[in-house]
Amino acid sequence: MAQKGDLTKKKILNQAMQLFSQKGYSSVTMEDIREASGLSRGGLYRYFKSTKKIFEEILVMDKDQNEKKMNEAIVSGVPAEVLFRFFIDQQKSAILNQKGRFNLAIYEFFQTESDMQELMNDRFLSAVRMLTTLVAYKNRNYLMSIQDTEAIARFTLLFLEGLLNSSALITMSDEMLDEQFAILTTILRWEDRE
């Protein structure tokens, strides 16, 4: 069971993420986050000293959770197609739920906080590792022959990044997303091969 402090920290991070999605990184203040989370000033500062630290924590937590979930699923033997479909469904959900707006805040954060470039690289490399692992897992279990799994992972991430960022600026229908993900699946030769 989670401790009260952990629950409070999670609440702060969730409220902050919503604010960053709505207002962008630079426009959100500690007062905004304090008000949204219902904490006193001291209560908020007990956990975080700045919006920069809050944003950094959101990014690190997201990266770590995603990598952990992927590794656990592979270890437990979840089929590669199921994992890939889950990954695509998550991306589609993020786009339809306007997570692209948070993605724009991520870009703003890294442009504003130039000392955080290592974190940006680490997030990208972590995502590449996860997808490389997934493609290699598919290769192993289904005798596929994708040779450069890391290049495929980078291509997939950059493609998805483009969709996510575009979704913050243009309306994307279910049909348009299904079309784009079908093309990606075909390019990656990810369909079931039995």
VOGU-3710 file (C-alpha; in Angstrom, 3 decimals, decimal comma):
1> maqkgdltkk> 0,000/0,000/0,000  1,296/3,425/-0,922  2,266/5,793/1,849  0,526/9,161/2,217  3,667/11,010/1,080  3,849/8,910/-2,089  0,182/9,581/-2,831  0,673/13,324/-2,296  3,694/13,361/-4,586  1,759/11,459/-7,259
11> kilnqamqlf> -1,131/13,911/-6,953  1,253/16,853/-7,395  2,797/15,264/-10,489  -0,593/14,438/-12,041  -1,956/17,935/-11,441  1,247/19,504/-12,742  1,158/17,378/-15,891  -2,374/18,584/-16,628  -1,314/22,186/-16,109  1,764/21,814/-18,310
21> sqkgyssvtm> -0,440/20,258/-21,008  -2,863/23,181/-20,846  -0,479/26,105/-20,411  2,926/24,920/-21,588  6,043/24,624/-19,467  7,029/28,279/-19,015  3,556/29,539/-18,097  2,996/27,213/-15,141  4,004/28,532/-11,720  4,477/26,816/-8,389
31> edireasgls> 1,381/28,716/-7,242  -0,642/27,164/-10,084  0,498/23,697/-9,043  -0,089/24,423/-5,352  -3,611/25,592/-6,065  -4,435/22,668/-8,372  -3,101/20,100/-5,901  -4,840/21,701/-2,910  -1,675/21,901/-0,828  -0,261/24,664/1,270
41> rgglyryfks> 2,830/26,432/-0,002  4,971/24,563/2,526  3,270/21,297/1,621  4,206/21,674/-2,032  7,759/22,835/-1,341  8,296/19,853/0,960  8,227/17,710/-2,180  9,514/20,018/-4,921  11,500/23,247/-4,978  10,603/24,360/-8,517
51> tkkifeeilv> 8,497/23,695/-11,580  11,707/22,509/-13,240  12,136/19,767/-10,623  8,491/18,745/-10,977  8,750/18,524/-14,754  11,998/16,594/-14,520  10,391/14,113/-12,110  7,442/13,595/-14,490  9,815/12,790/-17,354  12,045/10,442/-15,355
61> mdkdqnekkm> 9,079/8,625/-13,796  7,447/8,140/-17,211  10,648/6,761/-18,746  11,338/4,387/-15,869  7,775/3,068/-15,687  7,588/2,372/-19,414  10,890/0,507/-19,486  9,958/-1,547/-16,423  6,544/-2,516/-17,850  8,061/-3,611/-21,165
71> neaivsgvpa> 10,714/-5,768/-19,520  8,202/-7,377/-17,147  5,861/-8,207/-20,033  8,649/-9,842/-22,043  9,857/-11,850/-19,045  6,307/-13,065/-18,418  6,044/-14,243/-22,048  3,469/-11,811/-23,415  3,555/-12,297/-27,216  5,387/-9,615/-29,168
81> evlfrffidq> 2,292/-8,822/-31,278  0,263/-8,166/-28,125  2,973/-5,852/-26,787  3,240/-4,007/-30,086  -0,554/-3,647/-30,364  -0,660/-2,338/-26,765  2,119/0,135/-27,597  0,269/1,361/-30,706  -3,017/1,615/-28,770  -1,252/3,706/-26,109
91> qksailnqkg> 0,102/6,040/-28,779  -3,326/6,376/-30,385  -4,928/7,082/-27,014  -2,295/9,719/-26,238  -3,006/11,442/-29,530  -6,785/11,310/-29,167  -6,553/12,560/-25,566  -4,393/15,504/-26,625  -1,207/14,314/-24,956  0,456/16,015/-27,911
101> rfnlaiyeff> -0,011/19,222/-25,969  2,131/17,809/-23,165  4,682/16,786/-25,778  4,923/20,406/-26,869  5,548/21,333/-23,216  8,370/18,758/-23,227  9,972/20,513/-26,186  9,536/23,854/-24,471  11,139/22,447/-21,299  14,209/21,213/-23,139
111> qtesdmqelm> 14,571/24,457/-25,074  14,218/26,521/-21,895  16,323/24,321/-19,629  19,461/23,802/-21,692  21,157/21,918/-18,845  18,579/19,133/-19,270  19,805/17,939/-22,685  21,221/14,776/-21,118  17,765/13,888/-19,801  16,265/14,360/-23,290
121> ndrflsavrm> 18,916/12,086/-24,781  18,376/9,560/-21,998  14,610/9,507/-22,639  15,136/8,968/-26,357  17,757/6,258/-25,838  15,515/4,525/-23,301  12,650/4,480/-25,812  15,019/3,165/-28,499  16,159/0,406/-26,105  12,575/-0,570/-25,364
131> lttlvayknr> 11,563/-0,802/-29,013  14,834/-2,491/-29,983  14,152/-5,082/-27,289  10,613/-5,575/-28,563  11,723/-6,003/-32,203  14,520/-8,376/-31,163  11,991/-10,324/-29,078  9,769/-10,617/-32,145  12,756/-11,725/-34,250  13,706/-14,417/-31,720
141> nylmsiqdte> 10,234/-15,833/-31,214  8,893/-15,586/-34,745  12,033/-16,065/-36,805  11,765/-12,639/-38,344  14,830/-11,193/-39,940  14,775/-7,486/-39,226  18,489/-6,827/-39,288  18,961/-3,390/-37,793  16,512/-3,409/-34,913  17,917/-0,187/-33,470
151> aiarftllfl> 17,386/1,702/-36,739  13,813/0,377/-36,894  13,253/1,524/-33,297  14,562/5,028/-34,083  12,398/5,243/-37,218  9,300/4,182/-35,261  9,932/6,690/-32,485  10,512/9,575/-34,868  7,379/8,646/-36,839  5,310/8,534/-33,642
161> egllnssali> 6,840/11,770/-32,390  5,693/13,461/-35,576  2,149/12,156/-35,143  2,038/13,190/-31,496  3,314/16,697/-32,162  1,016/17,124/-35,152  -1,941/16,094/-32,991  -1,378/19,186/-30,852  -1,870/21,347/-33,933  -4,368/19,546/-36,169
171> tmsdemldeq> -7,429/17,406/-35,547  -6,799/13,721/-36,133  -9,672/11,287/-36,510  -9,701/7,648/-35,477  -9,704/6,747/-39,155  -6,643/8,861/-39,925  -4,739/7,349/-37,005  -5,785/3,813/-37,925  -4,545/4,485/-41,467  -1,177/5,796/-40,241
181> failttilrw> -0,669/2,948/-37,770  -1,606/0,398/-40,451  1,079/1,889/-42,708  3,604/1,729/-39,853  2,690/-1,892/-39,140  3,122/-2,762/-42,818  6,462/-0,972/-43,062  7,683/-2,815/-39,982  6,253/-6,118/-41,253  4,681/-6,492/-37,820
191> edre> 1,537/-8,338/-38,825  1,083/-11,864/-37,463  3,096/-14,430/-39,414  1,745/-17,841/-38,585
//
